[in-house]
């Protein structure tokens, strides 16, 4: 497995692969790998000639009071896990290399960035879209893999790729969960043992929304009734502080006035030092 730190070297290497007709699969990450990441690496390995994993804790997507300085960076462990999954190249640039002095160009997917996490983390998705656009230019992938746990991020990247005509297929991949249902996340490491036990109530609250819709009549259901139940369940988790729980259209991310088909229930909950996000697709096809 090769480690590349220079953006110019990464791009030159990608051009050589492309000239040779070799397909490249990209998995953008901030490191601190868990089984969710590894599932993306394995899928990319099955579907491409070359697998590139980027490891970059992107300062542009952190707010001034967020956890950029403390975000876990177990580089040696990450490198070992990537090698075991058959990754060919780990692209691990510095912030100085990726954002050169005087950098002032940003990518902003306006409407999709406003709701849900965007309302609580201004500028976050501008940082995400910008760094992913840079990675698409540098790695030249045929496919890029993103987990559905970060559903809003996934939709923003899909929209950006379509609007800017990137020749990249954005591949959505299933959320990987712990045995008790908690979505795997690097930030789960911030939880104490007791907080970790309580956090399992988050996916249970979302599951309850799906059950309400599933066992309802064929008539459209009021989101107000559904969300009232979800909020009540989240409030029962000791120490939990929900930023939001919303029922939205899976494509536009706009709030639904009625639930007559497929819907996305999404939440962000603060528990101790961790901000945990999760979502479920619910309702009838």
N, C-alpha and C positions, 0 to 999 in steps of 0.2 A: 504494500500500500504506500502511495506517495503522498507527502505533505507539501502543499503549495501555499505560500504566504503572499506572493506578489500578484496583484491583479493583472499586470501585464503578462506575467508568465502563465497565469491561468487562461487568459484569453488566447494567447498564442498556442497553447496546448490544445484548447478547444477547437481552434481553427484547423489544426492538423487532424484531429479526430473527424471533423466534419468533411474535410477534403478526402479522407479515406473512406467515407461513407459509413462511419460507425455511429450508432445511435447512443445518445447520452441521457441518462436519467439523473435528475437533480433532486436532492432532499435538503431544503434550507432549514437550518436549526440554529438555536443559540447554545447548543451543547447540553451538558448534564443529562445524558441519554437515559431513557427508561424503555420499557418494552414497547411503548407506543412508537417511539422513534425507530426501534429495531424492526418493527413490522413494516415501516416505510422503506427501510434499507433493503429488506428481503424482497419486497414487491418490486422495487426498482431493479434489483439484481435479476429477477426473473424476466423482466420485460425490456432490458436494454443491454447493449454491448459494454457500455462503460457506466459506472455509478460514481457520481460525485456527491459528497456530503459537505455542505458548508457549515462551519462552526464560527459564529460571529455574534457576540452579544452587542446588539445594535443600539448605540446610545441615542439614536434619533427617535426610537420608539418608547423611550422612558421619559416620564415627567420629572420635574425638579424634586419632588418628594417621594419618588418611587425607588425601587430596590436595585437600581443599576449597579451601585458599588458593591452590593452584597449578593448579587445573583451568583449562584454556584457555578464554578468553572473547574470541574475535575478533568483537566485536559488529558492526563495519562490514562485514566480509566476510559474516557470517551474514545481515545485513539485505539485502545485495545478492543473495545466493543465493536467499533466500526470495522476493524480488520477481521474480526470473527464473522461478520455478516457479509464479507466479500466485497466491501467498498474498495474501489480502485484509487480514488483520490479524496483526501480531505482538504478542502480549501479553507484556510484559517488565517485570514488577513487581520491586520490591526485596523483600528478606527482611523488612524492617520493615513494609512494606505488607501482605504476605501473612500474616505471623505477628505480629499486633498485640501490644502489651505485655500481658502476663498470659495469653497463649495457653496453654491446658492441655487441649485436646481432641484426641485422636489416634484414628486408625483402625488396627486391628490384625487382620489376617487370620491367625489364630493358626497353624493346622496347616501351611498351605502356606508360611509364612514360616520354619519351623524348619529344614528340611533344606538341603542344597546351600549356596548363598551365605549363607543365613540363619544357618548354624552358625558362620560365620567373620566375619560382619558384624552383630553383635547390634544391633537397632534400625533397621537399614537399611530393611527393607521396611515397617516402621511409618511411617517418613518418606515412603516412596514412596506408600503407600496414602493417607496423609493429604493429601499435596499433590495427588494425582490426584483425590481426592474434592472438594477445594476447586476444582480446575479444572472438574470436571463441574458444580458449582454455579454457577460464575461465567460459563462459556462456553455452557452449555446445549446441548451438541452432540447431534446425532442419532447420530453415529458418532465413534469415537475410534480412532486408528491406532497400533499398536504392532508393533515388529519381533520376529520369533521368536528372534533372537539372545539377547535377554534373556527366555528362555522362562519362568523362574520369575516374573519381574516380570509377564509377560503373564498367566500363570495367576492370580496374586494379584489383578490388576486385574479379570479376568473374574469371579472369585469375589466380589470386593467389590461390583462393579456388580450382580450377581445378588442377593446377600444384602441389600443396601441399597436394592434396587428403583430403581436409577438407570435412567431410560428412554434408555439409551445402548447402542448396539451396539458392542462392542469388536471391532475388525477386526484379526485376525492377518495380518502381512505377511511375505514371505520374507526370510531373511537375505541381505544383499548382501555379496558376497565380492570380494576382490582376485583377480587372475588366478592367483595361486598357492594360492588357497583360504582365505587368512586372512580371518576375518570383519572387516568394517569396523567401526572403533570410534574414538571421539575419543581414547581412551587409547593408540592405536597411535602417536600423535605422541611419546610418551615413549621409544619404542624407538630405539636407535642403528641404523645401517645393518646392522651385523652381527647385532644382536638381532632386527631385522626379518626378516632372512633365516632365522634359526633359528625364528622364530615360526610359519613355515609348517608346521613339524612338528606343531603342535597339531591343525589340521584333518585332517592325514594320519593321526594316531593315531585320531581319531574315525571316519574313513572306514574304517579297518581293522576296527573293531568291526562296522560294517555288513556288511563283506565276509565276516567270520567267520560271522555269522548267516545271510546270504544263501546261502552255499554249504554250509551245514550240512544235515543230514538233517531230516526233518519232526518229529523228536523234540524236546521242550523242551531248551534248552541251559542249562547252569549259568552264572549271571552271574559266578561266581568265576573261571572259565576265561577268559571274555571280558575281564573287568576286569584280570586279570593281564597279558594281552597289551597292553592300552591303557596301563597304568601303566609297563610296560617300555619302550614306545615314547616316552612322555613323559619318562622318566628319561634317555633318550639325547640329549635336546635340551640342549646345553651351557648351563648357567646357569639352566635352568628349575626352578622350585620349585612343584610342583602342590599346591594346597590340597586338591583332591579330584578324583576322576573316579568317577562313579557311573552305574549303570544303573537307571532308575526308571520307574514308571508315568507316562505323560504327563499324566494327569488329576490323580492324587493326589500325585504326586512322591514316593511311597513306594518304597523299594528293592524290586526284584523278586527273588523267590526262584527263579523260572524264567523263561525267555524263550520264550513260546509264541506271541506275537503282536507287536503294536506296542510299542516301547519307546523311551525317550529316554536317550541317553548324553550326559552333561553333565560339563563340567570347568571349573575355574578354575585358571589357571597364572600364577604370578608370574615375570616375566622382566625383570630390571633394575628400573626404577621402575614398570613397568606390571603391572597385574593384568588378565589377559585371560580372558574367559569365552567359551565356545562350546558348541554342542550339535548333535546330529543325531538325527532320528527314524529308527529302524532296525527291522528285523524285518518280519514278514509282517503284512498287514492283517487 
